[in-house]
Amino acid sequence: MHEFEAILKVLAVGLVLGAGLPALFAVGLRLVAAGSGDNAADGTTTAPNAALRYAGIALFVLVGAVIVLGILWITRTTINYHFGVNLFPFAPVK
């Protein structure tokens, strides 16, 4: 039963990071595009919506932060070995 729980945990993390982060990035792109305003064919323009643009930028920052944290998590023992900095004090140092 322990193996089954481990498989489910790996599957859940894989789905969240493998499909969730690209989905958040795509939603951010849509929000930035919707908030930037538009010129219609008849010559009318729609004003930019700053709230939508900032929401899209916030999603970009979130995705970027998750990527940077993932890279730091992978390299945590190397950083600790070479620089003596423990970036994740709750994680065991090997």
N, CA, C and O atoms as CSV, one atom per row, in Angstrom:
chain,resi,resn,atom,element,x,y,z
A,1,MET,N,N,0.815,-1.198,0.000
A,1,MET,CA,C,0.000,0.000,0.000
A,1,MET,C,C,0.860,1.264,0.000
A,1,MET,O,O,0.453,2.296,-0.534
A,2,HIS,N,N,2.032,1.181,0.591
A,2,HIS,CA,C,2.924,2.335,0.641
A,2,HIS,C,C,3.364,2.735,-0.768
A,2,HIS,O,O,3.475,3.925,-1.064
A,3,GLU,N,N,3.612,1.767,-1.628
A,3,GLU,CA,C,4.027,2.059,-2.997
A,3,GLU,C,C,2.920,2.774,-3.765
A,3,GLU,O,O,3.184,3.677,-4.559
A,4,PHE,N,N,1.692,2.365,-3.523
A,4,PHE,CA,C,0.560,2.987,-4.209
A,4,PHE,C,C,0.418,4.454,-3.807
A,4,PHE,O,O,0.149,5.303,-4.656
A,5,GLU,N,N,0.596,4.758,-2.526
A,5,GLU,CA,C,0.526,6.143,-2.063
A,5,GLU,C,C,1.655,6.977,-2.666
A,5,GLU,O,O,1.448,8.133,-3.034
A,6,ALA,N,N,2.832,6.397,-2.766
A,6,ALA,CA,C,3.959,7.111,-3.365
A,6,ALA,C,C,3.708,7.387,-4.843
A,6,ALA,O,O,4.026,8.469,-5.336
A,7,ILE,N,N,3.145,6.421,-5.544
A,7,ILE,CA,C,2.828,6.607,-6.960
A,7,ILE,C,C,1.798,7.722,-7.130
A,7,ILE,O,O,1.918,8.536,-8.045
A,8,LEU,N,N,0.795,7.768,-6.264
A,8,LEU,CA,C,-0.222,8.819,-6.352
A,8,LEU,C,C,0.368,10.202,-6.072
A,8,LEU,O,O,-0.019,11.182,-6.709
A,9,LYS,N,N,1.304,10.284,-5.122
A,9,LYS,CA,C,1.947,11.567,-4.839
A,9,LYS,C,C,2.756,12.053,-6.034
A,9,LYS,O,O,2.694,13.227,-6.400
A,10,VAL,N,N,3.509,11.148,-6.635
A,10,VAL,CA,C,4.308,11.516,-7.807
A,10,VAL,C,C,3.392,11.924,-8.961
A,10,VAL,O,O,3.685,12.883,-9.674
A,11,LEU,N,N,2.305,11.213,-9.144
A,11,LEU,CA,C,1.346,11.547,-10.201
A,11,LEU,C,C,0.740,12.927,-9.963
A,11,LEU,O,O,0.615,13.713,-10.901
A,12,ALA,N,N,0.360,13.233,-8.718
A,12,ALA,CA,C,-0.249,14.531,-8.417
A,12,ALA,C,C,0.737,15.674,-8.663
A,12,ALA,O,O,0.374,16.684,-9.266
A,13,VAL,N,N,1.971,15.522,-8.204
A,13,VAL,CA,C,2.971,16.578,-8.411
A,13,VAL,C,C,3.270,16.727,-9.901
A,13,VAL,O,O,3.432,17.844,-10.392
A,14,GLY,N,N,3.343,15.615,-10.615
A,14,GLY,CA,C,3.587,15.673,-12.051
A,14,GLY,C,C,2.473,16.394,-12.797
A,14,GLY,O,O,2.735,17.162,-13.722
A,15,LEU,N,N,1.236,16.147,-12.398
A,15,LEU,CA,C,0.123,16.832,-13.045
A,15,LEU,C,C,0.114,18.318,-12.734
A,15,LEU,O,O,-0.140,19.138,-13.616
A,16,VAL,N,N,0.389,18.667,-11.490
A,16,VAL,CA,C,0.370,20.080,-11.105
A,16,VAL,C,C,1.488,20.840,-11.806
A,16,VAL,O,O,1.247,21.901,-12.384
A,17,LEU,N,N,2.706,20.310,-11.762
A,17,LEU,CA,C,3.834,21.015,-12.351
A,17,LEU,C,C,3.926,20.814,-13.855
A,17,LEU,O,O,4.356,21.716,-14.575
A,18,GLY,N,N,3.533,19.658,-14.331
A,18,GLY,CA,C,3.653,19.364,-15.749
A,18,GLY,C,C,2.552,19.977,-16.591
A,18,GLY,O,O,2.788,20.360,-17.737
A,19,ALA,N,N,1.361,20.074,-16.041
A,19,ALA,CA,C,0.248,20.648,-16.791
A,19,ALA,C,C,-0.247,21.952,-16.171
A,19,ALA,O,O,-0.776,22.811,-16.876
A,20,GLY,N,N,-0.082,22.101,-14.877
A,20,GLY,CA,C,-0.596,23.278,-14.189
A,20,GLY,C,C,0.174,24.547,-14.491
A,20,GLY,O,O,-0.426,25.593,-14.739
A,21,LEU,N,N,1.509,24.467,-14.472
A,21,LEU,CA,C,2.302,25.665,-14.741
A,21,LEU,C,C,2.151,26.166,-16.170
A,21,LEU,O,O,1.997,27.373,-16.362
A,22,PRO,N,N,2.187,25.302,-17.185
A,22,PRO,CA,C,1.916,25.813,-18.535
A,22,PRO,C,C,0.502,26.375,-18.682
A,22,PRO,O,O,0.287,27.324,-19.435
A,23,ALA,N,N,-0.457,25.795,-17.971
A,23,ALA,CA,C,-1.823,26.322,-18.028
A,23,ALA,C,C,-1.887,27.707,-17.393
A,23,ALA,O,O,-2.555,28.597,-17.919
A,24,LEU,N,N,-1.198,27.900,-16.264
A,24,LEU,CA,C,-1.163,29.232,-15.647
A,24,LEU,C,C,-0.479,30.246,-16.558
A,24,LEU,O,O,-0.911,31.395,-16.648
A,25,PHE,N,N,0.585,29.822,-17.232
A,25,PHE,CA,C,1.267,30.707,-18.167
A,25,PHE,C,C,0.328,31.093,-19.313
A,25,PHE,O,O,0.298,32.254,-19.722
A,26,ALA,N,N,-0.435,30.136,-19.831
A,26,ALA,CA,C,-1.380,30.425,-20.918
A,26,ALA,C,C,-2.479,31.370,-20.457
A,26,ALA,O,O,-2.883,32.259,-21.205
A,27,VAL,N,N,-2.963,31.189,-19.242
A,27,VAL,CA,C,-3.981,32.109,-18.709
A,27,VAL,C,C,-3.390,33.507,-18.565
A,27,VAL,O,O,-4.062,34.501,-18.838
A,28,GLY,N,N,-2.132,33.581,-18.135
A,28,GLY,CA,C,-1.462,34.877,-18.037
A,28,GLY,C,C,-1.352,35.562,-19.385
A,28,GLY,O,O,-1.562,36.771,-19.490
A,29,LEU,N,N,-1.022,34.792,-20.422
A,29,LEU,CA,C,-0.971,35.365,-21.766
A,29,LEU,C,C,-2.325,35.911,-22.196
A,29,LEU,O,O,-2.412,36.995,-22.772
A,30,ARG,N,N,-3.379,35.156,-21.913
A,30,ARG,CA,C,-4.721,35.618,-22.285
A,30,ARG,C,C,-5.112,36.884,-21.526
A,30,ARG,O,O,-5.735,37.785,-22.087
A,31,LEU,N,N,-4.742,36.945,-20.238
A,31,LEU,CA,C,-5.083,38.132,-19.455
A,31,LEU,C,C,-4.331,39.362,-19.946
A,31,LEU,O,O,-4.907,40.447,-20.030
A,32,VAL,N,N,-3.065,39.205,-20.269
A,32,VAL,CA,C,-2.296,40.343,-20.785
A,32,VAL,C,C,-2.850,40.792,-22.127
A,32,VAL,O,O,-2.962,41.991,-22.382
A,33,ALA,N,N,-3.196,39.847,-22.981
A,33,ALA,CA,C,-3.749,40.204,-24.290
A,33,ALA,C,C,-5.111,40.882,-24.150
A,33,ALA,O,O,-5.401,41.843,-24.863
A,34,ALA,N,N,-5.945,40.388,-23.239
A,34,ALA,CA,C,-7.263,40.986,-23.053
A,34,ALA,C,C,-7.159,42.367,-22.410
A,34,ALA,O,O,-8.014,43.221,-22.641
A,35,GLY,N,N,-6.136,42.588,-21.618
A,35,GLY,CA,C,-6.011,43.864,-20.928
A,35,GLY,C,C,-5.254,44.925,-21.693
A,35,GLY,O,O,-5.123,46.049,-21.210
A,36,SER,N,N,-4.750,44.602,-22.877
A,36,SER,CA,C,-3.932,45.576,-23.599
A,36,SER,C,C,-4.732,46.486,-24.522
A,36,SER,O,O,-4.148,47.372,-25.144
A,37,GLY,N,N,-6.019,46.307,-24.634
A,37,GLY,CA,C,-6.823,47.154,-25.520
A,37,GLY,C,C,-6.769,46.640,-26.952
A,37,GLY,O,O,-6.018,45.717,-27.269
A,38,ASP,N,N,-7.589,47.263,-27.825
A,38,ASP,CA,C,-7.664,46.764,-29.194
A,38,ASP,C,C,-8.157,47.874,-30.115
A,38,ASP,O,O,-8.820,48.820,-29.689
A,39,ASN,N,N,-7.812,47.727,-31.381
A,39,ASN,CA,C,-8.344,48.595,-32.438
A,39,ASN,C,C,-9.273,47.755,-33.295
A,39,ASN,O,O,-8.862,46.746,-33.867
A,40,ALA,N,N,-10.514,48.171,-33.380
A,40,ALA,CA,C,-11.493,47.438,-34.171
A,40,ALA,C,C,-11.371,47.826,-35.647
A,40,ALA,O,O,-10.695,48.797,-35.988
A,41,ALA,N,N,-12.029,47.060,-36.515
A,41,ALA,CA,C,-11.968,47.303,-37.957
A,41,ALA,C,C,-12.645,48.615,-38.345
A,41,ALA,O,O,-12.285,49.231,-39.349
A,42,ASP,N,N,-13.625,49.040,-37.549
A,42,ASP,CA,C,-14.315,50.287,-37.881
A,42,ASP,C,C,-13.608,51.525,-37.341
A,42,ASP,O,O,-14.129,52.632,-37.474
A,43,GLY,N,N,-12.450,51.363,-36.744
A,43,GLY,CA,C,-11.671,52.501,-36.276
A,43,GLY,C,C,-11.842,52.817,-34.803
A,43,GLY,O,O,-11.149,53.690,-34.281
A,44,THR,N,N,-12.742,52.134,-34.122
A,44,THR,CA,C,-12.916,52.392,-32.689
A,44,THR,C,C,-11.845,51.645,-31.903
A,44,THR,O,O,-11.337,50.609,-32.330
A,45,THR,N,N,-11.527,52.194,-30.763
A,45,THR,CA,C,-10.525,51.565,-29.902
A,45,THR,C,C,-11.127,51.270,-28.543
A,45,THR,O,O,-12.027,51.973,-28.084
A,46,THR,N,N,-10.630,50.239,-27.912
A,46,THR,CA,C,-11.026,49.936,-26.543
A,46,THR,C,C,-9.840,50.258,-25.636
A,46,THR,O,O,-8.684,50.011,-25.976
A,47,ALA,N,N,-10.159,50.806,-24.496
A,47,ALA,CA,C,-9.115,51.230,-23.558
A,47,ALA,C,C,-8.460,50.016,-22.914
A,47,ALA,O,O,-9.111,48.991,-22.712
A,48,PRO,N,N,-7.192,50.124,-22.597
A,48,PRO,CA,C,-6.522,49.025,-21.895
A,48,PRO,C,C,-7.085,48.855,-20.483
A,48,PRO,O,O,-7.495,49.822,-19.841
A,49,ASN,N,N,-7.096,47.616,-20.022
A,49,ASN,CA,C,-7.554,47.307,-18.679
A,49,ASN,C,C,-6.334,46.924,-17.846
A,49,ASN,O,O,-5.771,45.841,-18.001
A,50,ALA,N,N,-5.943,47.826,-16.971
A,50,ALA,CA,C,-4.725,47.613,-16.185
A,50,ALA,C,C,-4.860,46.426,-15.232
A,50,ALA,O,O,-3.874,45.735,-14.977
A,51,ALA,N,N,-6.043,46.178,-14.709
A,51,ALA,CA,C,-6.221,45.074,-13.754
A,51,ALA,C,C,-5.940,43.729,-14.424
A,51,ALA,O,O,-5.304,42.858,-13.830
A,52,LEU,N,N,-6.413,43.559,-15.660
A,52,LEU,CA,C,-6.155,42.301,-16.366
A,52,LEU,C,C,-4.673,42.134,-16.679
A,52,LEU,O,O,-4.123,41.039,-16.559
A,53,ARG,N,N,-4.039,43.218,-17.076
A,53,ARG,CA,C,-2.600,43.139,-17.377
A,53,ARG,C,C,-1.800,42.793,-16.136
A,53,ARG,O,O,-0.900,41.955,-16.197
A,54,TYR,N,N,-2.115,43.429,-15.001
A,54,TYR,CA,C,-1.384,43.126,-13.769
A,54,TYR,C,C,-1.649,41.709,-13.282
A,54,TYR,O,O,-0.756,41.077,-12.717
A,55,ALA,N,N,-2.855,41.200,-13.488
A,55,ALA,CA,C,-3.149,39.815,-13.115
A,55,ALA,C,C,-2.322,38.854,-13.970
A,55,ALA,O,O,-1.804,37.861,-13.461
A,56,GLY,N,N,-2.199,39.145,-15.260
A,56,GLY,CA,C,-1.370,38.310,-16.131
A,56,GLY,C,C,0.091,38.363,-15.741
A,56,GLY,O,O,0.769,37.336,-15.742
A,57,ILE,N,N,0.584,39.537,-15.410
A,57,ILE,CA,C,1.977,39.678,-14.983
A,57,ILE,C,C,2.200,38.947,-13.669
A,57,ILE,O,O,3.258,38.350,-13.470
A,58,ALA,N,N,1.222,38.982,-12.769
A,58,ALA,CA,C,1.338,38.253,-11.499
A,58,ALA,C,C,1.442,36.746,-11.744
A,58,ALA,O,O,2.187,36.054,-11.049
A,59,LEU,N,N,0.703,36.239,-12.724
A,59,LEU,CA,C,0.816,34.819,-13.054
A,59,LEU,C,C,2.182,34.494,-13.643
A,59,LEU,O,O,2.736,33.432,-13.364
A,60,PHE,N,N,2.731,35.394,-14.455
A,60,PHE,CA,C,4.089,35.182,-14.983
A,60,PHE,C,C,5.114,35.134,-13.857
A,60,PHE,O,O,6.015,34.295,-13.864
A,61,VAL,N,N,4.974,36.031,-12.899
A,61,VAL,CA,C,5.898,36.055,-11.757
A,61,VAL,C,C,5.761,34.776,-10.941
A,61,VAL,O,O,6.764,34.227,-10.485
A,62,LEU,N,N,4.540,34.296,-10.751
A,62,LEU,CA,C,4.322,33.054,-10.007
A,62,LEU,C,C,4.983,31.868,-10.705
A,62,LEU,O,O,5.662,31.069,-10.059
A,63,VAL,N,N,4.790,31.750,-12.002
A,63,VAL,CA,C,5.403,30.647,-12.754
A,63,VAL,C,C,6.921,30.749,-12.708
A,63,VAL,O,O,7.603,29.740,-12.530
A,64,GLY,N,N,7.452,31.948,-12.864
A,64,GLY,CA,C,8.904,32.136,-12.788
A,64,GLY,C,C,9.456,31.786,-11.419
A,64,GLY,O,O,10.522,31.178,-11.320
A,65,ALA,N,N,8.744,32.162,-10.354
A,65,ALA,CA,C,9.196,31.851,-8.999
A,65,ALA,C,C,9.203,30.345,-8.747
A,65,ALA,O,O,10.116,29.826,-8.106
A,66,VAL,N,N,8.197,29.651,-9.245
A,66,VAL,CA,C,8.166,28.185,-9.081
A,66,VAL,C,C,9.331,27.551,-9.825
A,66,VAL,O,O,9.940,26.609,-9.318
A,67,ILE,N,N,9.651,28.038,-10.999
A,67,ILE,CA,C,10.775,27.492,-11.768
A,67,ILE,C,C,12.098,27.744,-11.044
A,67,ILE,O,O,12.933,26.845,-10.942
A,68,VAL,N,N,12.287,28.960,-10.544
A,68,VAL,CA,C,13.532,29.276,-9.825
A,68,VAL,C,C,13.643,28.452,-8.548
A,68,VAL,O,O,14.721,27.944,-8.238
A,69,LEU,N,N,12.549,28.310,-7.803
A,69,LEU,CA,C,12.578,27.488,-6.594
A,69,LEU,C,C,12.870,26.025,-6.915
A,69,LEU,O,O,13.571,25.350,-6.160
A,70,GLY,N,N,12.343,25.540,-8.018
A,70,GLY,CA,C,12.637,24.166,-8.419
A,70,GLY,C,C,14.105,23.958,-8.737
A,70,GLY,O,O,14.690,22.942,-8.361
A,71,ILE,N,N,14.700,24.916,-9.428
A,71,ILE,CA,C,16.131,24.818,-9.744
A,71,ILE,C,C,16.960,24.894,-8.467
A,71,ILE,O,O,17.928,24.150,-8.310
A,72,LEU,N,N,16.585,25.794,-7.550
A,72,LEU,CA,C,17.309,25.891,-6.287
A,72,LEU,C,C,17.151,24.626,-5.453
A,72,LEU,O,O,18.091,24.214,-4.774
A,73,TRP,N,N,15.972,24.003,-5.496
A,73,TRP,CA,C,15.747,22.757,-4.761
A,73,TRP,C,C,16.634,21.638,-5.308
A,73,TRP,O,O,17.204,20.858,-4.545
A,74,ILE,N,N,16.742,21.568,-6.615
A,74,ILE,CA,C,17.563,20.524,-7.229
A,74,ILE,C,C,19.036,20.725,-6.888
A,74,ILE,O,O,19.757,19.752,-6.667
A,75,THR,N,N,19.484,21.963,-6.841
A,75,THR,CA,C,20.905,22.255,-6.626
A,75,THR,C,C,21.229,22.619,-5.180
A,75,THR,O,O,22.302,23.159,-4.914
A,76,ARG,N,N,20.328,22.338,-4.244
A,76,ARG,CA,C,20.525,22.784,-2.860
A,76,ARG,C,C,21.767,22.196,-2.212
A,76,ARG,O,O,22.452,22.902,-1.471
A,77,THR,N,N,22.083,20.931,-2.462
A,77,THR,CA,C,23.259,20.341,-1.825
A,77,THR,C,C,24.550,20.877,-2.436
A,77,THR,O,O,25.541,21.047,-1.727
A,78,THR,N,N,24.551,21.142,-3.721
A,78,THR,CA,C,25.737,21.717,-4.359
A,78,THR,C,C,25.987,23.136,-3.850
A,78,THR,O,O,27.128,23.502,-3.569
A,79,ILE,N,N,24.933,23.928,-3.732
A,79,ILE,CA,C,25.077,25.289,-3.211
A,79,ILE,C,C,25.568,25.254,-1.771
A,79,ILE,O,O,26.415,26.058,-1.383
A,80,ASN,N,N,25.039,24.322,-0.974
A,80,ASN,CA,C,25.474,24.207,0.410
A,80,ASN,C,C,26.930,23.757,0.492
A,80,ASN,O,O,27.673,24.229,1.352
A,81,TYR,N,N,27.334,22.870,-0.374
A,81,TYR,CA,C,28.707,22.366,-0.357
A,81,TYR,C,C,29.713,23.454,-0.745
A,81,TYR,O,O,30.730,23.631,-0.075
A,82,HIS,N,N,29.428,24.169,-1.813
A,82,HIS,CA,C,30.391,25.150,-2.327
A,82,HIS,C,C,30.355,26.488,-1.584
A,82,HIS,O,O,31.396,27.118,-1.397
A,83,PHE,N,N,29.179,26.919,-1.165
A,83,PHE,CA,C,29.051,28.251,-0.580
A,83,PHE,C,C,28.689,28.238,0.907
A,83,PHE,O,O,28.769,29.273,1.568
A,84,GLY,N,N,28.296,27.094,1.431
A,84,GLY,CA,C,27.918,27.006,2.840
A,84,GLY,C,C,26.596,27.679,3.155
A,84,GLY,O,O,26.359,28.083,4.293
A,85,VAL,N,N,25.731,27.803,2.154
A,85,VAL,CA,C,24.431,28.439,2.338
A,85,VAL,C,C,23.352,27.369,2.257
A,85,VAL,O,O,23.231,26.668,1.253
A,86,ASN,N,N,22.562,27.252,3.338
A,86,ASN,CA,C,21.462,26.292,3.352
A,86,ASN,C,C,20.181,27.043,2.987
A,86,ASN,O,O,19.578,27.700,3.835
A,87,LEU,N,N,19.773,26.944,1.727
A,87,LEU,CA,C,18.609,27.692,1.252
A,87,LEU,C,C,17.297,27.174,1.804
A,87,LEU,O,O,16.340,27.935,1.955
A,88,PHE,N,N,17.243,25.891,2.105
A,88,PHE,CA,C,16.032,25.266,2.629
A,88,PHE,C,C,16.367,24.628,3.973
A,88,PHE,O,O,16.739,23.455,4.017
A,89,PRO,N,N,16.242,25.378,5.071
A,89,PRO,CA,C,16.667,24.841,6.359
A,89,PRO,C,C,15.823,23.661,6.834
A,89,PRO,O,O,16.279,22.894,7.681
A,90,PHE,N,N,14.624,23.497,6.320
A,90,PHE,CA,C,13.779,22.377,6.720
A,90,PHE,C,C,14.162,21.082,6.015
A,90,PHE,O,O,13.737,20.005,6.435
A,91,ALA,N,N,14.951,21.166,4.958
A,91,ALA,CA,C,15.354,19.981,4.210
A,91,ALA,C,C,16.664,19.447,4.778
A,91,ALA,O,O,17.542,20.222,5.156
A,92,PRO,N,N,16.795,18.130,4.837
A,92,PRO,CA,C,18.043,17.571,5.367
A,92,PRO,C,C,19.207,17.846,4.424
A,92,PRO,O,O,19.058,17.781,3.204
A,93,VAL,N,N,20.357,18.152,4.995
A,93,VAL,CA,C,21.573,18.401,4.225
A,93,VAL,C,C,22.319,17.084,4.116
A,93,VAL,O,O,22.583,16.426,5.122
A,94,LYS,N,N,22.654,16.706,2.906
A,94,LYS,CA,C,23.342,15.432,2.695
A,94,LYS,C,C,24.835,15.630,2.651
A,94,LYS,O,O,25.581,14.666,2.481
